[in-house]
């Protein structure tokens, strides 16, 4: 996480940030959207892992034909 904070501090200012006395701010709504998107990605990854396990089990039991 420290690298993320470092990248935010080292990036160029947007026009709006320059007009706001150089404050670099990320809108709360954008941060919330990022968090929600990350949660969805993690949930989908868990579902994919589960499906992979189910398929592997079916293959081992000889129930899945290709």
N, C-alpha and C positions, 0 to 999 in steps of 0.2 A: 504494500500500500504506500510505502514511503516514496517509491518511484513514481506512483501516480500523482502524489502531492507535488513532487519535484517537477514533473512534466507540466502540471497546471501552473506552477510558479514561473517556469521558464518560457512558457509560450508567449506569443505576441499578444498585445492588447487589441481588442476589437475597437471599432470606432466608438461604440457606446461606452465601453470601459474607459477609454481615454476621456470622454466627456464626463464620466463619473469620477474624475480625479484619479484615474489609474486603478480603481478597485476592480479586481477580477472576481466576478461572481458568476456562479452557475445557478440558473433559476431552480427554485425548489421543485417546480413541476417537472423539469428535465431530470433532476436527480431521482425523483420518484419514478418516472418512466424508465430510467436506466435500471433501477432496482427491480421493478416489476418485470422487465424484460429478462434480467438475469435470473429471476425466480422461475420464469417460464422455461428458459433454456435448461436450467437444472432439472426441472420436472420432466421435460422431454427426454433428457439424457437418462434419467432413471427409468422411464418407460421403455426406451430403446434397450437398455441393459436387461430389463426384465424379459422383453420379447426375445432377445438373443439367448437368454438362458432357457426359455421355454422351447425354442426351436432346437437348441442343442440337446435338450432332454428328449424331445420327440425323435430326433435323429438316432440317439443312442438306443431308444426303445424300438426303433425300426418302424415307427408309425408314420413317419413323414416320407412321402414319395416325391421325387423330383420330376 
